[in-house]
Amino acid sequence: MMSKKKRKMVHQIAEPDNKQDEPEMQNSVQPNMSGVKRQHYTNRILPKRSMTASLWFFNAEKPKVEAEHPEHSFADVVKELNRRWAAADPETKLKYESIAEQDKERYDKEMAAYKTDQLALGQQQHEANTSEELVKVEKKKKSKKKKKRDHRMAEQDNKQYEPEIQNCMQSKNIIMTDVKRRHYIDPNMPKRPLSASFWFCNDERPKLEAEHPERSLVDILKEVSRRWAAADPETKLKYETLGAQDQERYDREMAAYKTDPLALDQKHEANTGEELVKVEVDE
């Protein structure tokens, strides 16, 4: 990682090139740079920037200085190069200035060709994007037409088959909810079994509500959970037995339901009739 002093030296060397090439960089065709810092972007197609006479001199003299003074740091080497450039004779400076002029001519030619190519590429890209947008618009139109056609066909099917669906639902005694047709409740389906903790909760909850009427439902359920966790093995065995019996009842009724859903409903009606008879006899 470069130190602050080293970065400052490099910045001083590159600053003349930045001032020289900034207008051309501003006018050149660049990709969309929104949201991206300019100094972090590198266009690999962009021509290599031209170097000044001092940079050409530094490139030639730097290996010599490093060989003569291997103990010098990078900053010391740059200082020595600046001193040598300032003390160079006019012939030496003229030599590197001519090299810099040739490099500048090379850069101008390549940048002109680059701008031409980029303009042509940008026009092609614009035409391609325009054609893609037109295709997308056409697809959206077709999609909207297809949705309208499918919706119209679905409405026709609903009107055509609605009486048959209603008759089928009534014959099977299925209650449809108002939210979505696929979510329905079958009254003939057996009641799900309760676990041991639920049987325990059904017994303990009325006691807690009587003992602590000021408590909310959440507090009561927390207390029931605490009591269940602290219950002795005999108590848990009692409610686990009830849970196992309820599970057997559910398995038995579910097997009968899968065989004939309506038979279970008739059995329920018969049981209800027997209970009513028993009540009348008792009275």
N, C-alpha and C positions, 0 to 999 in steps of 0.2 A: 504494500500500500504506500502511495506517495505521500510525503510529508507536505505540510502547508508551504514551506519554503520552496520545495521542488515544484509544486503545482504553480506557484507564483511565477517562477522562472519560465516554465513552459508556456504559461499564459502570455507573458511578455513577448516571447519569441513568436507566438502564433497570432498576436493581436494585429500586426500589419496585414496579414493574409485575410483575417476576418473582415477588416474594414474594406479591403480591396474587393472581395468577392461577395459581400453582403447584398448589393443591388442585384447582381445576377441571380443569386439564390432566391431573392424575393420574387423576381419575375419568372423564374423557371416553373414548369408544371410539376407540382408535388402531389403525392397522395393526400387524402384527408387526414390532417394532423390534429383534429379537435380532441381535446382531453389528453393529449400526449405532449410531454415536454420536448421542445425542439431539439435540445442538445443531446437527447437520448436516441434520436432517430438517425439511422444510417442507411442511405440509399446506395445499394451495391452497384447500381447501373450508372450512377452519377460519375462524371469524369473526375479523375484525380486532380486536386487543386494544385495550382502552380506555386512554386516556392520562390521566396525573395532571394536576393543576392547574399544576404547575411546567412540564410539557412543553407544555401549551397556551400558557403565558406565553412559553416559549422560542421556539415557532414564530411567535408574533406579534412578538416583539422582535428576533429574530435578524436579519432583513433590515435593520432600522434600525441595529443595531450595526455590521453589515458595511458599510453605506453611510457611517456616521459615521467608522469607523476601517478603511479598506480595507487598511491596512498590518498589521493584527492577524492573528495566526495563528488557527487553529481553537481551540486551547487558550485563547488570550487572549480570544476571543469568548465561549467557555463560561464562563470566569471572570467576565467582565463581566455575563453573563446571570445567573449565580448571585448576584452582588452586587446587581443590580437587583431580583431576586426577594426577596432578604432585606430590602431597604430599601423594598419596595412598601408602599403604604398598605392598610389593611384592606378598603376598597371594591374596590380592584383585585384583591386576593387573593380576595375573595368572588365577584367576577365569574368568574374562571377556575375556582374551585372548583365553582360551579354548572354551568359548561360540562363539567367533568370528571364531575360526578354524572350529567348527561344522557348523556354518552358511556358511563358505566358501566352505566346502565339499558339503553341500546341493546345493549351487549355481552352483558348477562345474557339479554336476550330472544333474541338470535341464537344464543347458546351453548345455551340450552334447546332451541330448534328443531333445532340441529345434533345434540345428543345424541339426540333422538327419531329423527331421520332416520338417524343412524348405527346405533342399535340395530335399527331396522327393516331397514336394509341388511345389518347383520351377520347377522340371522336369515335373511334371504333367501340370503345367501352360504352360510351353514351348510347350509341345505336343499339348495342347488344342489350343494355339495360332497358331501353325503351321497348324493344321487342319482347323482352321477358315480362315487362309490366303489362303489355297488351295481352300476352298469353294468359297471365294471371287473371286479368279482368274477364276474359272470355270464360275461363274455368269457373270463376265465381258466378257469372251469369248462368252457366249450365247447371251449376250446383243448386242455385236458387230455384231454377225451373224444375229440377229433379225433386227437390224437397217439396215444392208445391204439388207436384204430380203424385208423389208418394202419400202426402197428407190427404189429398183428395181421394185417393184409392182406399186409404185406411178408413176414412169417414164413410165411404160407401159400404165397405165390409162391415163396419160396426152397425150401420142401419140395417143391413141385410141379415146379420146373424145375431143381433141383440135379443130378439124374442126366444130363439133357441137357447141362448146362453142363460137367460133368465129362467126358462122352464127347467133346464138341467140343474141350475143352482137350487131351485125350489124343491125339486124331487130329491136332492141329496141333503136338503136342510142345511145349506151352507150360508152363513151370514157374511156379506161382503162389507168391508169398511168403506168409509167415504174418501179415504186418502188415496190409495192406489189399489187397482184391481187385483194385483198379484198377492197383496197382503190380506188374507182372510183368516177368520177364526172359526174352526170347526167345533161346534159344541159337543160333538160325539167323541172328540179326542180325550183320552184318559188324562186325569189330573197328574201333573208331574210329581215325583216323590220328593219328600222333604228329607234333608240330611239331619244327622243327630243334633247339630248345633241349632238348626231351625226348630226342632221339637223342643229343645231346651228353652229357646227364645220365646216360643209360644206359651210356655208355662211360666217363665220368670217375668216377662214383660208386664202383664197385668199387676203383679205384685209390686214391681218398681213404680209403676204409674200411680198406684194407690199410696205407696210410701212417700213418693216425691212428686206431687202433682205440679210443682213449679218448674220441673226440669223439661227441657226440650226433647224431641225425639232423638236427636243425635246423642245427647248426653245419656239417655236411657239405653240406647244401643251400645254405647261405649261401656256402660256398666254391665250390661248383659254379656258382652264379649270378655270383660275382665273376670266375671264370675264363672263363665264357661272354661276359661283358661285355668282358673284356680280350683275347678271342681275335682272331687275325689274320684278315683277309678270306678267305684260302684255306681256313682251317679252317671258318669259318662257311659258305662256299660248299659245302663237302663235305656238311655236315649239312643245309643247305637243300635240296640235291639229294635227299638221302634223304627229307626231309619231303615234297618234291613227288612223288616216286615213291610214297610211302605214301598220299598223298592221291589219286593216280590209281588205286591199287589199291582204295581205299575207295569211290571213285565207281563203279568198275566193278562191285564186289561189291554195292553198294547198289542199283544199277540192276537187277542180276539178282535181288536179294532182293525188290524191289518187284514184279517180274514174277511170280516164283514163289518164295515163302519156302522151301518144302520142297526145291526143286531144288538150292539152294545147300547144303543139308544133305547131300543125296545125293552131290554133288560132293565135299564135305569127306570123307565116308566113303570114297569111291573113292580120293581122294588118300592117306588114312590107310592103306588097304589096299595101295596101291602102295609106300608107305614101308616097311610091314612085310615085303613081299616082297623089297624091296631089302636090308633088314637080314638076312633069312634067307639070301639069295644071298651076301652079303658074308661071313657066318659060314661 
